[in-house]
Amino acid sequence: MIWDIIRLDYWIKEYKSTAEKPFICPNCGGEFYKKWYHMLFHRYNTIRAFGKANLKCPHCKTRDACRWTGMDRFGDFQ
């Protein structure tokens, strides 16, 4: 049970660090932030590895593969 609490704490910190960087919509070019708890329903590894997440843009209201600007943390893979 203690390991589960430690794991949960680790993942919450990782999701919060992901949510600190904005996403950019490919349709309208709008930049927006998502809350860390919205990241729970998206594949974390896909966001960190490829820099994309299937999110709904608050500006144009379309759901598409939005680009995450946090890739500079690991080097520019874009």
One Martini backbone bead per residue (centre of mass of N, CA, C, O) as a GRO file, in nm:
protein
   78
    1MET     BB    1   0.056   0.063  -0.019
    2ILE     BB    2   0.297   0.256  -0.013
    3TRP     BB    3   0.371   0.223  -0.314
    4ASP     BB    4   0.110   0.349  -0.423
    5ILE     BB    5   0.156   0.631  -0.304
    6ILE     BB    6   0.424   0.687  -0.442
    7ARG     BB    7   0.321   0.651  -0.732
    8LEU     BB    8   0.103   0.867  -0.722
    9ASP     BB    9   0.291   1.104  -0.661
   10TYR     BB   10   0.462   1.079  -0.915
   11TRP     BB   11   0.231   1.115  -1.129
   12ILE     BB   12   0.133   1.390  -1.038
   13LYS     BB   13   0.401   1.538  -1.094
   14GLU     BB   14   0.413   1.469  -1.397
   15TYR     BB   15   0.142   1.599  -1.480
   16LYS     BB   16   0.213   1.884  -1.379
   17SER     BB   17   0.462   1.923  -1.568
   18THR     BB   18   0.297   1.897  -1.830
   19ALA     BB   19   0.087   2.139  -1.767
   20GLU     BB   20   0.294   2.385  -1.777
   21LYS     BB   21   0.283   2.339  -2.077
   22PRO     BB   22   0.178   2.420  -2.374
   23PHE     BB   23  -0.059   2.397  -2.630
   24ILE     BB   24  -0.098   2.346  -2.994
   25CYS     BB   25  -0.303   2.413  -3.245
   26PRO     BB   26  -0.331   2.303  -3.583
   27ASN     BB   27  -0.571   2.487  -3.683
   28CYS     BB   28  -0.535   2.790  -3.520
   29GLY     BB   29  -0.271   2.826  -3.317
   30GLY     BB   30  -0.354   2.794  -3.037
   31GLU     BB   31  -0.280   2.862  -2.699
   32PHE     BB   32  -0.287   2.612  -2.430
   33TYR     BB   33  -0.404   2.491  -2.120
   34LYS     BB   34  -0.397   2.216  -1.897
   35LYS     BB   35  -0.496   2.028  -1.663
   36TRP     BB   36  -0.365   1.770  -1.485
   37TYR     BB   37  -0.636   1.597  -1.470
   38HIS     BB   38  -0.668   1.577  -1.785
   39MET     BB   39  -0.412   1.385  -1.826
   40LEU     BB   40  -0.536   1.111  -1.719
   41PHE     BB   41  -0.695   1.063  -2.016
   42HIS     BB   42  -0.404   1.050  -2.131
   43ARG     BB   43  -0.117   0.962  -2.286
   44TYR     BB   44   0.179   1.015  -2.145
   45ASN     BB   45   0.388   0.881  -2.340
   46THR     BB   46   0.295   1.033  -2.594
   47ILE     BB   47   0.360   1.314  -2.497
   48ARG     BB   48   0.669   1.265  -2.428
   49ALA     BB   49   0.759   1.132  -2.707
   50PHE     BB   50   0.578   1.313  -2.939
   51GLY     BB   51   0.416   1.584  -2.851
   52LYS     BB   52   0.112   1.461  -2.835
   53ALA     BB   53  -0.250   1.538  -2.815
   54ASN     BB   54  -0.592   1.459  -2.780
   55LEU     BB   55  -0.748   1.768  -2.801
   56LYS     BB   56  -0.950   2.040  -2.702
   57CYS     BB   57  -0.998   2.341  -2.826
   58PRO     BB   58  -1.098   2.653  -2.687
   59HIS     BB   59  -1.117   2.821  -2.956
   60CYS     BB   60  -1.230   2.605  -3.202
   61LYS     BB   61  -1.357   2.323  -3.087
   62THR     BB   62  -1.139   2.106  -3.169
   63ARG     BB   63  -1.029   1.772  -3.223
   64ASP     BB   64  -0.674   1.717  -3.187
   65ALA     BB   65  -0.327   1.697  -3.246
   66CYS     BB   66  -0.163   1.847  -3.011
   67ARG     BB   67   0.111   2.039  -2.938
   68TRP     BB   68   0.383   2.011  -2.729
   69THR     BB   69   0.620   2.248  -2.575
   70GLY     BB   70   0.801   2.035  -2.383
   71MET     BB   71   1.038   1.914  -2.570
   72ASP     BB   72   1.290   2.093  -2.480
   73ARG     BB   73   1.371   1.913  -2.236
   74PHE     BB   74   1.487   1.674  -2.456
   75GLY     BB   75   1.478   1.823  -2.707
   76ASP     BB   76   1.450   1.880  -3.051
   77PHE     BB   77   1.199   1.673  -3.226
   78GLN     BB   78   1.047   1.864  -3.460
   0.00000   0.00000   0.00000
